[in-house]
């Protein structure tokens, strides 16, 4: 049985990212109290347990957030898996990007299914009162994967239309 290179890249990274996200969120919930800052690297990096019922940067649709963002995540996972199937067998970077995005999307979707409180966020970076939005491993995967996917897709030669 010959397993395509894209599958050997995508599936282990996808599974590892979902697992890393799930494990880190459960550890944070077990060991930290909500909204209590825990310094990791001075004041630059802190772990602060929060629950986000909305989407990135606390975007909210009110009471419809959980279902709406859950459905959106499921649809996006479908798109990502479709893109994966369209990827050439010998590709490396596109499957890496898609695995990070899909792993992050599934990680946050599992949180939405698991609890009405929302997605567990805990990575808090900044200096003093100037802080970035609190995020998690899933968010980091989606962000890094999206940036990598843009680079990969922009680096491809455009198809000429004749």
NORMO-V613718 format. One record per residue. N is the residue number from 1. RES is the residue in three letters. OMEGA is omega as a letter, one per 40 degrees, with the letter a starting at -180 (NA if undefined). Layout:
N/RES/OMEGA + N/RES/OMEGA
This chain:
1/UNK/a + 2/UNK/a + 3/UNK/a + 4/UNK/i + 5/UNK/a + 6/UNK/i + 7/UNK/i + 8/UNK/i + 9/UNK/a + 10/UNK/a + 11/UNK/i + 12/UNK/i + 13/UNK/i + 14/UNK/a + 15/UNK/a + 16/UNK/a + 17/UNK/i + 18/UNK/a + 19/UNK/a + 20/UNK/i + 21/UNK/a + 22/UNK/a + 23/UNK/a + 24/UNK/i + 25/UNK/i + 26/UNK/i + 27/UNK/i + 28/UNK/i + 29/UNK/a + 30/UNK/a + 31/UNK/a + 32/UNK/i + 33/UNK/a + 34/UNK/i + 35/UNK/i + 36/UNK/a + 37/UNK/i + 38/UNK/a + 39/UNK/i + 40/UNK/i + 41/UNK/a + 42/UNK/i + 43/UNK/a + 44/UNK/a + 45/UNK/i + 46/UNK/i + 47/UNK/a + 48/UNK/a + 49/UNK/i + 50/UNK/i + 51/UNK/a + 52/UNK/i + 53/UNK/a + 54/UNK/i + 55/UNK/a + 56/UNK/i + 57/UNK/i + 58/UNK/i + 59/UNK/a + 60/UNK/i + 61/UNK/a + 62/UNK/a + 63/UNK/a + 64/UNK/a + 65/UNK/a + 66/UNK/a + 67/UNK/a + 68/UNK/a + 69/UNK/i + 70/UNK/i + 71/UNK/i + 72/UNK/i + 73/UNK/i + 74/UNK/i + 75/UNK/a + 76/UNK/i + 77/UNK/i + 78/UNK/i + 79/UNK/a + 80/UNK/i + 81/UNK/i + 82/UNK/i + 83/UNK/i + 84/UNK/a + 85/UNK/i + 86/UNK/a + 87/UNK/i + 88/UNK/a + 89/UNK/a + 90/UNK/a + 91/UNK/i + 92/UNK/a + 93/UNK/i + 94/UNK/i + 95/UNK/i + 96/UNK/a + 97/UNK/a + 98/UNK/i + 99/UNK/i + 100/UNK/i + 101/UNK/a + 102/UNK/i + 103/UNK/i + 104/UNK/i + 105/UNK/i + 106/UNK/i + 107/UNK/i + 108/UNK/i + 109/UNK/i + 110/UNK/i + 111/UNK/a + 112/UNK/i + 113/UNK/a + 114/UNK/a + 115/UNK/i + 116/UNK/i + 117/UNK/i + 118/UNK/a + 119/UNK/i + 120/UNK/i + 121/UNK/a + 122/UNK/a + 123/UNK/a + 124/UNK/a + 125/UNK/i + 126/UNK/i + 127/UNK/i + 128/UNK/a + 129/UNK/i + 130/UNK/a + 131/UNK/i + 132/UNK/i + 133/UNK/i + 134/UNK/a + 135/UNK/a + 136/UNK/a + 137/UNK/i + 138/UNK/i + 139/UNK/i + 140/UNK/i + 141/UNK/i + 142/UNK/a + 143/UNK/a + 144/UNK/i + 145/UNK/i + 146/UNK/i + 147/UNK/i + 148/UNK/i + 149/UNK/i + 150/UNK/i + 151/UNK/a + 152/UNK/a + 153/UNK/i + 154/UNK/a + 155/UNK/a + 156/UNK/i + 157/UNK/a + 158/UNK/i + 159/UNK/i + 160/UNK/a + 161/UNK/a + 162/UNK/NA
